[in-house]
């Protein structure tokens, strides 16, 4: 999973990126501090994998990973090449989902590119640039489909669809808020729209706001309202707090978060939300040689999951030997799970479930 972190200059984007990834990206109080994208890879926390590691004491331990991309700050006119616009848009095309960092805190010592704090305006600035870029792409699709209308009846259906989508975008609405049928989703297969990408709005608050009554925090509530309208996710975060706990050990981090009334860090919450938005789950492989988590899309069948490990596994798939993590944990060992009949054989039509512990049988 690759998440692109975007936001206007000086909203705390690079501070949050550094805190989440410990990648050491430069962060400073001036616009366009981030010019080239920064990339940080983090391990996905998974207590199930930790349990299996204690059980098997493996030679290799490989959790799933998540890639964060810190993308250059954006200003009005980016879709026309203003600022670092072309670079910004190209970098967004490469990610699976967007973490849009929105500044919701007041601080006279940290300048704002527009001179004042207004979360709704800031969101609109970035969303409109993505929409303008999408409109150009949609118009090209309309022109192409119109040329084919004389000899292809399907082209007329595409023209109608893309014209309706264009009208939606022209109203300043993102593509992700445009209702699609299953057939219409196919039209967008080779038209990857920026404003259709799943979004997590990371509302960056000061610590006092974050630990206070968020129902009265006007900027955060504005972000929530926009997220609900767009069917996007919203997470309150405090980049400064995340920076403070980044180098703490697990025990100190847990104590610090508990004092703030939090059960988990911003990183964990972003990962969990990202998995949900993208419809991702993890299956596990376990043994003395290796304990590992594999990320797949919800609904993936066993042969395709096997192919995630190696293409030969999918080609020669025979069956999958599976036990759920919950059953294994309850039994305490693989032998006990087998004795209780909880270790089962599944065929080609089996749909993988989150937390399945699997050994694939194959013949090449």
Secondary structure, DSSP 8 states (H G I E B T S, - for coil): -EEEEE-BTTSSHHHHHHHHH-------SSTT---S-EEEEEE---HHHHHHHHHH--SEEE--EEEEEE---B-TTGGGT-TTHHHHHHHHHT-SEEEEEEE----TTS--TTSS--HHHHHHHHHHHHHHHHHHHHHHHHHHHHHHTTT-HHHHHHHHHHHHHHHHHHTT--GGGS---HHHHHHTTT---GGGSEEEEEEE--HHHHTS-GGG-HHHHHHHHHHHHHT-EEEEE-HHHHHHHTTS-HHHHHHHHHHTT-SS-HHHHHHHHHHHHHTEEEEEE-SSSEEEEEEEETT-BHHHHHHHH-HHHHHTEEEEEEEEHHHHHHHSSHHHHHHTT--EEE-TT-B--TTEEEEEEE--
